[in-house]
Amino acid sequence: MHPIMIPIIIYLIATAQLAHYSIIICSLLFHELGHIAAAKWTGLKMSSCTILPYGGAIKLKNLQLAPPHHQWLIAIAGPLATAILYLTAQFFYFPGQAFFNEVQLTILALNLIPILPLDGGQALKAIIPKHHQNTHLALSICLSVLLLLATYNKLHLAFIFSFIAFQNIRSWQYRKYDEAFNKIVTKQLTLP
């Protein structure tokens, strides 16, 4: 769990909303299991999984070496798992179902937005040419800031989009180092 989640959990305990958040956490874990299953199916190994305010982040070993269609499959597997969970729940009735449905649809909608680091952005990154990656990152910064401004009156969404904007700005600052690191790793892993 990301350290930024600690004050959120304290707030939820103080306001007696922990039960609702447990539904959100379980939903996020199911979503991340979709990514993990797809990564395992494609032969990639997971090095970590972190729960963040907007969802989860899985780090996979040598993801940059995976073929683009495997990267796309891994990115889209989380939203697919969420959609399956939502559709399966519609065949049953249980207390709190309306909130459960809202959580699934929110997770699905958020993750399909084509901005980094969300799943929609990761899926798009997997299929666009490498020379357009910086453009995609710049657009992700712009869109995340616009979404932050558009949701300023909805505190939970504004918080999510501010976190995403911060991550994208940080990625932009370190993009040259990431590119150099990926070249070195790719070169080392492809040597005979």
N, C-alpha and C positions, 0 to 999 in steps of 0.2 A: 504494500500500500504506500502510495506517495505521501511524504510528510505533510503536504498541504491538506491531506484528508483529515488529519488529527483535529484541527479546530472545527471542521465541518461535523465530525462525529460528536465532539463535545457539545456543539450547538444542538444537534439532533437529540442527544440524550437530555439536555436541559429543557428542550421544548417538547419532549415526549413524542418525537417523530421517528424513533429508532426502528419501530416495526415497519414503517413505510420504507425506510432506507434499507432494511434487510431484504425487502422485495427487490429493490433496485440493485443491491450488491449481487444477489443470486442471479438476477437477470443478466448483469454484466459478466458474471462468471460463466454463464451458459453461452453468452455471445463469444467470449474469449475461447471457450472450448471449441467453438466452430473453427476459429483460426488455428488453434493447436492441432485439431484433427486434420485440417487441410495441410498444415505444415508437415505433420507426420506422414501423411499420405504421399506428399511430394518428396519425402526423404530429408527434409531439413530438421535440424534439432533446435529446440528452444533453449535459450540461455537464461531468460527471465520473463516474468509477467508482472506488471505493475498496474494497480488500479488507480486511475486518475479521476479528477472531477468529471470529465466528459466520457469516461469509459475506461478502457484498458490499453496498455501498450505492451506488446510482446516483442521481445528481442530474439531474433533468429540468427543462428550462426550461418554466415556466408549467404545471406539473402541476396546480396548483389550479384552473386554468381548463378542464381537460379534463373531459368528461362522466364521471359516476361509472362507467359501464360500461367506458370506456376505462381509467380508473384501476384498476378491478378486473381487467381483462384483463392490464394490465402487471404487476400484483402476482402474479397466478396463473401468468404465463408462465414464471417461473423454476422453480417446482416442476414444472410441466409438462415443461420441458426436462430436468430431472433425472430425471423418471419415464421419459421417452423414452430417455435415455442408459442408464438401468438396464435397461429392457426390451430394448433393442438388444443390450446386452452379454450377455444370457442366451442369445443364439444362437451365441456364440463361446466358446472356451476359451482362456485365456491365463494366464500366471504372475501370481500376485497377485490373481486374480479374486475370491477370498473377501473380501479387504480392500477391493477396488474396490466390490464389492456393498455391504459394510457402510458405506462412505463415502457412497454414493448414498442408501441408505435413511436414514442419519443426517441428511444434508442435507435430504432430503425431509420426514422427520418433524419436524425442528426448524423448518423454514420453514412448516409447516402449522399450528403452534401459533398461535392467534389473538391474539397479543400483539404490540404495537409494539416495535421496528421490523421484526419478522419479516414475511415475505410474507403469512402468514395474518392477521396484524394489519392490514397494509396493505389486504388485500382486504376485510376487515370494515369498516375505516375508510371505504372507498370507498362502501359500501352503507348505512351507518347515517346517520341524519339528523345534520346539523351540530351541533344542540343537544345531542347525546349524545357528541360528540367528547371532551370533558373527562372524562366518565364512563369512556369506553373507555381513555383514557390512565391514569386512576387505577387501573382494573382491571389494566392492563398492568403498572403498578408493583407492585401486590400479587402478581400471578401470577408475575412474574419473580423477586421476592424469595422467594416460596414455592418456586419451582423451584430457586433457588439453595440454599435450606435443605435441600430434598429430595435434592440431588445433591452435598452437601458432601464425600462420600467418593469421588466421581469427579471428580478434579481438572480434567480438560479441560471437562467439562460445567459444573462450578461456576464456572470461569473465564468461560465463555461467558455464563452467566446473570448473573454479577456485572457483566459488561460491558453486557449488555442492561438490567439494573436501573439502572445508572448512567446510561445514555442516556435511559431513561424519566424518571428523576428530573430530569435536566437539561432534558428537553423540558417537564416540568411547570413548572419554574422559569421558563422562557422562553415559556410558552404565550401569554401576553397580548401579548408583543412579536411573536410569529409571527402571531397573529390580526390585529394592527394592520398588520403588513407585508403580509399577504395581501390585506387590504381595500384598501390603497393600490395594490398592484400590479394587483389586479382592476379597480379604478376607472380606473387609467391605461390599461390594456390594452383596456378596453371603451368608452373615449371615442371619439366619431366622428373 
